[in-house]
Amino acid sequence: MEALEERIAPASVDWTNAAGGNWDVGTNWSTGQVPTTGDDVKIDTAGAATILIQAGDSLSANSVTTTSANDTLSVTGGSLTVTTGTSTLSGPLSMTGGSLTATARV
């Protein structure tokens, strides 16, 4: 048998603030830290939350999934880069500034 290289699976990071808030605040996430490139982000609140990416933010995630039609991802400045994971936004995406970059999986 041949040994395989060590692999790290993306971590699942869930949004926890039902009232919405800023993406860049660690306490809004299940891990207590802002997600990074290796994380699969899931946003699913019981109400209608707006998650804000604002000027000065330089954020990344492996994937982003919103499961509620009432949760809004709002980009007003800064940037969010989604790397290689499969992402689905079931709720609205609002962009009034900043950038959202997604890399297609091949």
N, C-alpha and C positions, 0 to 999 in steps of 0.2 A: 504494500500500500504506500501511496505517496501522501505526504502531509500537505494540507492546504494552508495558505497564508491565513493569518489571523484577520477576522473581519469584525467590524463594529456596525451594528444595526442602528439606524436612526432612532433617536429617542422620541417618544410621543409626548408633546407638551400641550396641555389643555388650558384654554382661557378660563379663568375662575371668577371674574368680576361681572356679575349679572347686570350691573349698571352701565357697563361699557368703560371706556377710559383709554389711556395712552398705551400703545403697544410697548413702548420702551420702559415701562415700569415693571420691575421684576415681580412684585407682589400680585400682579394681575394674572400670573401664570402658575400652573400646578407645581412647577419645580422651584418656584421662588426666584427664578432668573429669566431674563429675556431670552427667547429662543435664538439659536444660532444656525449656521449652515447645515449642520447635521441633524436638525430637529424636524419632525413632522408635526405641524401645528394644526390643532383642531379647535374651532370656535363654535360653541353650541350653548346658547343661553336660553333660559325659559321665557325671557321677555324679548324686547327689541333693543339690543345693545349696539352702540357704535364704537368700533375699535379704530383709534386714530393713529395715523402715521404722519408726523409733523416735521416742519423744517428742522434741520440739524440731525435727524435720524438717518442712520446708515445701517439698515437691518437686512437680515438674510434668514432663510429657512429652506429646508429640503423640500417641503410641500406645505400648502395651506389649504385647509378644508373648512368651509362654513356649512353647517348642516341645517341651520334654521333660515327660513325665508325672511325672517325679521332682523337678522344680524347684518349690520352694514360694515364693510371694510372701507374706511375713508382715508384717502391719501391727500393731504393738503400741502405737503412739502416733504423734503427728505427723500429716501429711497427704500424700496423693498426689493430684494433679489430672491427669487425662488429658483433653486438650483435644478435638481433632476427628478424630484418626486412628482407623482400625479396629484394635481390640485383641482379642487372643485369649489366654486363659490355658489352656494344656493341662495344667498341673500344678495343685496345690492352692493355694487362697487361704485364709490364716489371718488372721482379724481378732479381736484381743483388746482393741483400743483404737484410737484415732485415727480417720481418715476416708479414704475412697476416693471421689473424685468423678469422674464421667465425663460428658462432654457429648456428647449424641447428635448425629450428623451427619444433616442433613436435606437 
